[in-house]
Amino acid sequence: MSRDVTGRNVEILAWFKSSYSAGDGGQCIEVAMHPHTVQVRDSKDTNRPDLAVGSTAWTAFLGFAVNRLG
């Protein structure tokens, strides 16, 4: 745990991008696992606030996405 300039507690998260990300500046997100949530952020603007999604909702989203792409 660390503190940001506003004095809030900020956890250090391990962010990762999809292996499908080409790295050419296209639209991509990064995710980080947290005990009860998945944090999601814009990989092109990591200073913006991230979105916390419940782990159950994230699992449902992934199931939907895989079924649509498969």
Distance bins in CASP14 RR format, pairs under 12 A and 6 or more apart:
PFRMAT RR
TARGET T0000
AUTHOR 0000-0000-0000
RMODE 2
METHOD distances of the structure
MODEL  1
1 7 0 0 0 0 0 1 0 0 0 0 0
1 8 0 0 0 0 0 1 0 0 0 0 0
1 9 1 0 1 0 0 0 0 0 0 0 0
1 10 1 0 0 1 0 0 0 0 0 0 0
1 11 1 0 1 0 0 0 0 0 0 0 0
1 12 1 0 0 1 0 0 0 0 0 0 0
1 13 0 0 0 0 0 1 0 0 0 0 0
2 8 0 0 0 0 1 0 0 0 0 0 0
2 9 1 0 0 1 0 0 0 0 0 0 0
2 10 1 0 1 0 0 0 0 0 0 0 0
2 11 1 0 0 1 0 0 0 0 0 0 0
2 12 1 0 0 1 0 0 0 0 0 0 0
2 13 0 0 0 0 0 1 0 0 0 0 0
3 9 1 0 0 1 0 0 0 0 0 0 0
3 10 1 0 0 1 0 0 0 0 0 0 0
3 11 0 0 0 0 0 1 0 0 0 0 0
3 12 0 0 0 0 0 1 0 0 0 0 0
4 10 1 0 1 0 0 0 0 0 0 0 0
4 11 0 0 0 0 0 1 0 0 0 0 0
4 12 0 0 0 0 0 1 0 0 0 0 0
4 47 0 0 0 0 0 1 0 0 0 0 0
4 49 0 0 0 0 0 1 0 0 0 0 0
5 47 0 0 0 0 0 1 0 0 0 0 0
8 49 0 0 0 0 0 1 0 0 0 0 0
10 39 0 0 0 0 0 1 0 0 0 0 0
10 49 0 0 0 0 0 1 0 0 0 0 0
10 50 0 0 0 0 0 1 0 0 0 0 0
11 32 0 0 0 0 1 0 0 0 0 0 0
11 33 0 0 0 0 0 1 0 0 0 0 0
11 34 1 0 0 1 0 0 0 0 0 0 0
11 35 0 0 0 0 0 1 0 0 0 0 0
11 37 0 0 0 0 0 1 0 0 0 0 0
11 39 0 0 0 0 1 0 0 0 0 0 0
11 50 0 0 0 0 0 1 0 0 0 0 0
11 52 0 0 0 0 0 1 0 0 0 0 0
12 32 0 0 0 0 1 0 0 0 0 0 0
12 34 0 0 0 0 0 1 0 0 0 0 0
12 39 0 0 0 0 0 1 0 0 0 0 0
13 30 0 0 0 0 1 0 0 0 0 0 0
13 31 0 0 0 0 1 0 0 0 0 0 0
13 32 1 1 0 0 0 0 0 0 0 0 0
13 33 1 0 0 1 0 0 0 0 0 0 0
13 34 1 0 0 1 0 0 0 0 0 0 0
13 35 0 0 0 0 0 1 0 0 0 0 0
13 37 0 0 0 0 0 1 0 0 0 0 0
13 38 0 0 0 0 0 1 0 0 0 0 0
13 39 1 0 1 0 0 0 0 0 0 0 0
13 40 0 0 0 0 0 1 0 0 0 0 0
13 41 0 0 0 0 1 0 0 0 0 0 0
13 46 0 0 0 0 0 1 0 0 0 0 0
13 50 0 0 0 0 1 0 0 0 0 0 0
13 52 0 0 0 0 0 1 0 0 0 0 0
14 30 0 0 0 0 1 0 0 0 0 0 0
14 31 0 0 0 0 1 0 0 0 0 0 0
14 32 1 0 1 0 0 0 0 0 0 0 0
14 33 1 0 0 1 0 0 0 0 0 0 0
14 34 0 0 0 0 0 1 0 0 0 0 0
14 39 0 0 0 0 0 1 0 0 0 0 0
15 28 0 0 0 0 0 1 0 0 0 0 0
15 29 0 0 0 0 1 0 0 0 0 0 0
15 30 1 0 1 0 0 0 0 0 0 0 0
15 31 1 0 0 1 0 0 0 0 0 0 0
15 32 1 0 1 0 0 0 0 0 0 0 0
15 33 0 0 0 0 1 0 0 0 0 0 0
15 34 0 0 0 0 0 1 0 0 0 0 0
15 38 0 0 0 0 0 1 0 0 0 0 0
15 39 1 0 0 1 0 0 0 0 0 0 0
15 40 0 0 0 0 1 0 0 0 0 0 0
15 41 1 0 0 1 0 0 0 0 0 0 0
15 42 0 0 0 0 0 1 0 0 0 0 0
15 43 0 0 0 0 1 0 0 0 0 0 0
15 46 1 0 0 1 0 0 0 0 0 0 0
15 50 0 0 0 0 1 0 0 0 0 0 0
16 28 0 0 0 0 0 1 0 0 0 0 0
16 29 0 0 0 0 0 1 0 0 0 0 0
16 30 1 0 0 1 0 0 0 0 0 0 0
16 31 1 0 0 1 0 0 0 0 0 0 0
16 32 1 0 0 1 0 0 0 0 0 0 0
16 33 0 0 0 0 1 0 0 0 0 0 0
16 38 0 0 0 0 0 1 0 0 0 0 0
16 39 0 0 0 0 0 1 0 0 0 0 0
16 40 0 0 0 0 0 1 0 0 0 0 0
16 41 0 0 0 0 0 1 0 0 0 0 0
16 43 0 0 0 0 1 0 0 0 0 0 0
17 23 0 0 0 0 1 0 0 0 0 0 0
17 25 0 0 0 0 0 1 0 0 0 0 0
17 26 0 0 0 0 0 1 0 0 0 0 0
17 27 0 0 0 0 0 1 0 0 0 0 0
17 28 1 0 1 0 0 0 0 0 0 0 0
17 29 1 0 0 1 0 0 0 0 0 0 0
17 30 1 0 1 0 0 0 0 0 0 0 0
17 31 0 0 0 0 1 0 0 0 0 0 0
17 32 0 0 0 0 0 1 0 0 0 0 0
17 40 0 0 0 0 0 1 0 0 0 0 0
17 41 0 0 0 0 0 1 0 0 0 0 0
17 42 0 0 0 0 0 1 0 0 0 0 0
17 43 1 0 1 0 0 0 0 0 0 0 0
17 44 0 0 0 0 0 1 0 0 0 0 0
17 46 0 0 0 0 0 1 0 0 0 0 0
18 26 0 0 0 0 0 1 0 0 0 0 0
18 27 0 0 0 0 0 1 0 0 0 0 0
18 28 1 0 0 1 0 0 0 0 0 0 0
18 29 1 0 0 1 0 0 0 0 0 0 0
18 30 0 0 0 0 1 0 0 0 0 0 0
18 31 0 0 0 0 1 0 0 0 0 0 0
18 40 0 0 0 0 0 1 0 0 0 0 0
18 43 0 0 0 0 1 0 0 0 0 0 0
18 62 0 0 0 0 0 1 0 0 0 0 0
18 65 0 0 0 0 0 1 0 0 0 0 0
18 69 0 0 0 0 0 1 0 0 0 0 0
19 28 0 0 0 0 0 1 0 0 0 0 0
20 26 0 0 0 0 0 1 0 0 0 0 0
20 27 0 0 0 0 0 1 0 0 0 0 0
20 28 0 0 0 0 1 0 0 0 0 0 0
20 29 0 0 0 0 0 1 0 0 0 0 0
20 65 0 0 0 0 0 1 0 0 0 0 0
20 69 0 0 0 0 0 1 0 0 0 0 0
21 27 0 0 0 0 1 0 0 0 0 0 0
21 28 1 0 1 0 0 0 0 0 0 0 0
21 29 0 0 0 0 1 0 0 0 0 0 0
21 30 0 0 0 0 1 0 0 0 0 0 0
21 31 0 0 0 0 0 1 0 0 0 0 0
21 43 1 0 0 1 0 0 0 0 0 0 0
21 44 0 0 0 0 0 1 0 0 0 0 0
22 28 0 0 0 0 1 0 0 0 0 0 0
22 43 0 0 0 0 0 1 0 0 0 0 0
23 30 0 0 0 0 0 1 0 0 0 0 0
23 43 0 0 0 0 1 0 0 0 0 0 0
23 44 0 0 0 0 0 1 0 0 0 0 0
24 43 0 0 0 0 0 1 0 0 0 0 0
24 44 0 0 0 0 0 1 0 0 0 0 0
25 42 0 0 0 0 0 1 0 0 0 0 0
25 43 0 0 0 0 1 0 0 0 0 0 0
25 44 1 0 0 1 0 0 0 0 0 0 0
25 45 0 0 0 0 0 1 0 0 0 0 0
26 42 0 0 0 0 0 1 0 0 0 0 0
26 43 0 0 0 0 1 0 0 0 0 0 0
26 44 1 0 0 1 0 0 0 0 0 0 0
27 42 0 0 0 0 1 0 0 0 0 0 0
27 43 0 0 0 0 1 0 0 0 0 0 0
27 44 1 0 0 1 0 0 0 0 0 0 0
27 45 0 0 0 0 0 1 0 0 0 0 0
28 40 0 0 0 0 0 1 0 0 0 0 0
28 41 0 0 0 0 0 1 0 0 0 0 0
28 42 0 0 0 0 1 0 0 0 0 0 0
28 43 1 0 1 0 0 0 0 0 0 0 0
28 44 1 0 0 1 0 0 0 0 0 0 0
28 45 0 0 0 0 0 1 0 0 0 0 0
28 46 0 0 0 0 0 1 0 0 0 0 0
29 38 0 0 0 0 0 1 0 0 0 0 0
29 39 0 0 0 0 0 1 0 0 0 0 0
29 40 1 0 1 0 0 0 0 0 0 0 0
29 41 1 0 0 1 0 0 0 0 0 0 0
29 42 1 0 0 1 0 0 0 0 0 0 0
29 43 1 0 0 1 0 0 0 0 0 0 0
29 44 0 0 0 0 1 0 0 0 0 0 0
29 45 0 0 0 0 0 1 0 0 0 0 0
29 46 0 0 0 0 0 1 0 0 0 0 0
29 48 0 0 0 0 0 1 0 0 0 0 0
29 50 0 0 0 0 1 0 0 0 0 0 0
29 51 0 0 0 0 1 0 0 0 0 0 0
29 53 0 0 0 0 0 1 0 0 0 0 0
29 58 0 0 0 0 0 1 0 0 0 0 0
29 61 0 0 0 0 0 1 0 0 0 0 0
29 65 0 0 0 0 0 1 0 0 0 0 0
30 38 0 0 0 0 0 1 0 0 0 0 0
30 39 0 0 0 0 1 0 0 0 0 0 0
30 40 1 0 0 1 0 0 0 0 0 0 0
30 41 1 0 1 0 0 0 0 0 0 0 0
30 42 1 0 0 1 0 0 0 0 0 0 0
30 43 1 0 1 0 0 0 0 0 0 0 0
30 44 0 0 0 0 1 0 0 0 0 0 0
30 45 0 0 0 0 0 1 0 0 0 0 0
30 46 1 0 0 1 0 0 0 0 0 0 0
30 48 0 0 0 0 0 1 0 0 0 0 0
30 50 0 0 0 0 1 0 0 0 0 0 0
30 51 0 0 0 0 0 1 0 0 0 0 0
31 37 0 0 0 0 0 1 0 0 0 0 0
31 38 1 0 1 0 0 0 0 0 0 0 0
31 39 1 0 0 1 0 0 0 0 0 0 0
31 40 1 0 1 0 0 0 0 0 0 0 0
31 41 1 0 0 1 0 0 0 0 0 0 0
31 42 0 0 0 0 0 1 0 0 0 0 0
31 43 0 0 0 0 1 0 0 0 0 0 0
31 50 0 0 0 0 1 0 0 0 0 0 0
31 51 0 0 0 0 1 0 0 0 0 0 0
31 52 0 0 0 0 0 1 0 0 0 0 0
31 53 0 0 0 0 1 0 0 0 0 0 0
31 54 0 0 0 0 0 1 0 0 0 0 0
31 55 0 0 0 0 0 1 0 0 0 0 0
31 58 0 0 0 0 1 0 0 0 0 0 0
31 61 0 0 0 0 0 1 0 0 0 0 0
31 62 0 0 0 0 0 1 0 0 0 0 0
32 38 1 0 0 1 0 0 0 0 0 0 0
32 39 1 0 1 0 0 0 0 0 0 0 0
32 40 0 0 0 0 1 0 0 0 0 0 0
32 41 1 0 0 1 0 0 0 0 0 0 0
32 43 0 0 0 0 0 1 0 0 0 0 0
32 46 0 0 0 0 0 1 0 0 0 0 0
32 50 1 0 0 1 0 0 0 0 0 0 0
32 51 0 0 0 0 0 1 0 0 0 0 0
32 52 0 0 0 0 1 0 0 0 0 0 0
32 53 0 0 0 0 0 1 0 0 0 0 0
32 58 0 0 0 0 0 1 0 0 0 0 0
33 39 1 0 0 1 0 0 0 0 0 0 0
33 40 0 0 0 0 0 1 0 0 0 0 0
33 52 0 0 0 0 0 1 0 0 0 0 0
33 53 0 0 0 0 0 1 0 0 0 0 0
33 54 0 0 0 0 0 1 0 0 0 0 0
33 55 0 0 0 0 1 0 0 0 0 0 0
33 58 0 0 0 0 1 0 0 0 0 0 0
33 59 0 0 0 0 0 1 0 0 0 0 0
34 40 0 0 0 0 0 1 0 0 0 0 0
34 50 0 0 0 0 0 1 0 0 0 0 0
34 51 0 0 0 0 0 1 0 0 0 0 0
34 52 1 0 0 1 0 0 0 0 0 0 0
34 53 0 0 0 0 1 0 0 0 0 0 0
34 54 0 0 0 0 1 0 0 0 0 0 0
34 55 0 0 0 0 1 0 0 0 0 0 0
34 58 0 0 0 0 0 1 0 0 0 0 0
35 52 0 0 0 0 0 1 0 0 0 0 0
35 54 0 0 0 0 0 1 0 0 0 0 0
35 55 0 0 0 0 1 0 0 0 0 0 0
36 52 0 0 0 0 1 0 0 0 0 0 0
36 53 0 0 0 0 0 1 0 0 0 0 0
36 54 1 0 0 1 0 0 0 0 0 0 0
36 55 1 0 1 0 0 0 0 0 0 0 0
36 56 0 0 0 0 1 0 0 0 0 0 0
36 57 0 0 0 0 0 1 0 0 0 0 0
36 58 0 0 0 0 0 1 0 0 0 0 0
37 50 0 0 0 0 1 0 0 0 0 0 0
37 51 0 0 0 0 1 0 0 0 0 0 0
37 52 1 0 1 0 0 0 0 0 0 0 0
37 53 1 0 0 1 0 0 0 0 0 0 0
37 54 1 0 1 0 0 0 0 0 0 0 0
37 55 1 0 0 1 0 0 0 0 0 0 0
37 56 0 0 0 0 1 0 0 0 0 0 0
37 57 0 0 0 0 1 0 0 0 0 0 0
37 58 1 0 0 1 0 0 0 0 0 0 0
37 59 0 0 0 0 0 1 0 0 0 0 0
38 50 0 0 0 0 1 0 0 0 0 0 0
38 51 0 0 0 0 1 0 0 0 0 0 0
38 52 1 0 0 1 0 0 0 0 0 0 0
38 53 1 0 1 0 0 0 0 0 0 0 0
38 54 1 0 0 1 0 0 0 0 0 0 0
38 55 1 0 0 1 0 0 0 0 0 0 0
38 56 0 0 0 0 0 1 0 0 0 0 0
38 57 0 0 0 0 1 0 0 0 0 0 0
38 58 1 0 1 0 0 0 0 0 0 0 0
38 59 0 0 0 0 1 0 0 0 0 0 0
38 60 0 0 0 0 0 1 0 0 0 0 0
38 61 0 0 0 0 1 0 0 0 0 0 0
38 62 0 0 0 0 1 0 0 0 0 0 0
39 46 0 0 0 0 0 1 0 0 0 0 0
39 49 0 0 0 0 1 0 0 0 0 0 0
39 50 1 0 1 0 0 0 0 0 0 0 0
39 51 1 0 0 1 0 0 0 0 0 0 0
39 52 1 0 1 0 0 0 0 0 0 0 0
39 53 1 0 0 1 0 0 0 0 0 0 0
39 54 0 0 0 0 1 0 0 0 0 0 0
39 55 0 0 0 0 0 1 0 0 0 0 0
39 58 0 0 0 0 1 0 0 0 0 0 0
40 46 0 0 0 0 0 1 0 0 0 0 0
40 48 0 0 0 0 0 1 0 0 0 0 0
40 49 0 0 0 0 0 1 0 0 0 0 0
40 50 1 0 0 1 0 0 0 0 0 0 0
40 51 1 0 1 0 0 0 0 0 0 0 0
40 52 1 0 0 1 0 0 0 0 0 0 0
40 53 1 0 0 1 0 0 0 0 0 0 0
40 54 0 0 0 0 0 1 0 0 0 0 0
40 57 0 0 0 0 0 1 0 0 0 0 0
40 58 0 0 0 0 1 0 0 0 0 0 0
40 61 0 0 0 0 1 0 0 0 0 0 0
40 62 0 0 0 0 0 1 0 0 0 0 0
41 47 0 0 0 0 1 0 0 0 0 0 0
41 48 1 0 0 1 0 0 0 0 0 0 0
41 49 1 0 0 1 0 0 0 0 0 0 0
41 50 1 1 0 0 0 0 0 0 0 0 0
41 51 1 0 0 1 0 0 0 0 0 0 0
41 52 0 0 0 0 0 1 0 0 0 0 0
41 53 0 0 0 0 0 1 0 0 0 0 0
42 48 1 0 1 0 0 0 0 0 0 0 0
42 49 0 0 0 0 1 0 0 0 0 0 0
42 50 0 0 0 0 1 0 0 0 0 0 0
42 51 0 0 0 0 1 0 0 0 0 0 0
43 50 0 0 0 0 0 1 0 0 0 0 0
51 57 0 0 0 0 0 1 0 0 0 0 0
51 58 0 0 0 0 0 1 0 0 0 0 0
51 61 0 0 0 0 0 1 0 0 0 0 0
52 58 0 0 0 0 1 0 0 0 0 0 0
53 59 0 0 0 0 1 0 0 0 0 0 0
53 60 0 0 0 0 1 0 0 0 0 0 0
53 61 1 0 0 1 0 0 0 0 0 0 0
53 62 0 0 0 0 0 1 0 0 0 0 0
54 60 0 0 0 0 1 0 0 0 0 0 0
54 61 0 0 0 0 1 0 0 0 0 0 0
54 62 0 0 0 0 0 1 0 0 0 0 0
55 61 0 0 0 0 0 1 0 0 0 0 0
55 62 0 0 0 0 0 1 0 0 0 0 0
56 62 0 0 0 0 0 1 0 0 0 0 0
56 63 0 0 0 0 0 1 0 0 0 0 0
57 63 0 0 0 0 0 1 0 0 0 0 0
57 64 0 0 0 0 0 1 0 0 0 0 0
58 64 0 0 0 0 0 1 0 0 0 0 0
58 65 0 0 0 0 0 1 0 0 0 0 0
59 65 0 0 0 0 0 1 0 0 0 0 0
59 66 0 0 0 0 0 1 0 0 0 0 0
60 66 0 0 0 0 0 1 0 0 0 0 0
60 67 0 0 0 0 0 1 0 0 0 0 0
61 67 0 0 0 0 0 1 0 0 0 0 0
61 68 0 0 0 0 0 1 0 0 0 0 0
62 68 0 0 0 0 0 1 0 0 0 0 0
62 69 0 0 0 0 0 1 0 0 0 0 0
63 69 0 0 0 0 1 0 0 0 0 0 0
63 70 0 0 0 0 0 1 0 0 0 0 0
64 70 0 0 0 0 0 1 0 0 0 0 0
END
